[in-house]
Amino acid sequence: MDLADSAKYLMNTYGRQPVAFTRGEGMRLFDDRGREYLDFSAGIAVTALGHAHPGVAAALAEQAQRLIHTSNLYHIEPQVELARWLCGHSFADRVFFCNSGAEANEAALKLARRWGAQNKDGAYEIIATAGSFHGRTMFALSVTGQSKFHAGFEPLVPGIVTVPYDDAEAVERALTARTAAVIVEPIQGEGGILVPSPGYLPRLREICDQNRVLLIYDEVQTGMGRTGPLFAYEEMGAAPDIMTLAKALGNGFPIGATLAREEVAAAFAPGAHASTFGGNFLACRAGLAVAAALDDGSLLARARETGAYFQARLRELKARHDAAMEVRGKGLLLGLALDRPGAGVVSFCLERGMVINCTAERVLRFTPPLIVTAGEIDKLIPVLDDALAGLESK
Ligand code: PLP
């Protein structure tokens, strides 16, 4: 394709790499010149089962020929099945479906406000954390604790207080009688793959319980096996009242979900919130195919092992390079923090057929499909070695 047309006709919202992929298969991507790449990004933690997953492809093809869309004015069987599966595998009792992570958070925050309006004298304040990322719609953007994303879009949604991440006492200090909810990522993704200290979520849970405040986990990036368990919170000592999912839930087919406990979900009634496409047949068939692939836990177990191997290889790499400061993350949500910008490393890797990503300017992010093998990781490491050596020689 003519990359100049991309720059000409599309709104200027993304800094794109000079490549157009046309086909994928498992860990591999192919560009329009037939070059092959190993994908250690998976569309930023989206295609967790790998590209062109047969189960997802078959479900989409079969459903597309039968029925794509009706409306949420009618019952949609795959939506109910997927909701049942999500509830059966989590703390939640009910699910609202939408199309993206931002929308899932939008629904979570609106649900918290409705809950506050109905149950806590109109409590509406939301406590969010610095460095967080929750999406680009106005409410999700407003709880995103990074001012670079706010520039030019103020005024933000009112009633939001931002406190430092991994500091539960700061949340306690920020509470008022009007606080409805705390929203937090169990591990900050876009903020630089930051794993909080082990007591953080349990302490937040305690503070929320003591003060009748809802706890919302944004598991858009960490959910669906990315960090080892199906949901990151399972190994972090405390469950939420509301949780959001998107990214890997449809293995690339757009779908988002807001999960909640019964008593919280009860704040929504017909007409309170909606989405035309939310949870349509195609999206939910994709979600069910993902659920089927994760259901017996074997892929999660394998991803946990390869994640530990990947992390060990990154630690060795760090020991060899002055520019590498820290290895971060859990499962297959991994980061290598550098002492300088990582954009050059991303470009270098792409030229050598390795797709990686950089977040928070200096953190190389690795979020491969959960099917990645040790052998594929072994192919990436020498390329990273060369990239870092090049960076250090400048
Ligand atoms: N929440 C988290 C934790 C994310 O990482 C992202 C996207 O990166 C979002 C929300 C927004 O998701 P979407 O881009 O699907 O709106």
Residues whose N, C-alpha, C, O or C-beta is under 5 A from the ligand:
A	BS01	PLP	S100 G101 A102 E103 F133 H134 G135 E185 G189 D218 V220 Q221 A246
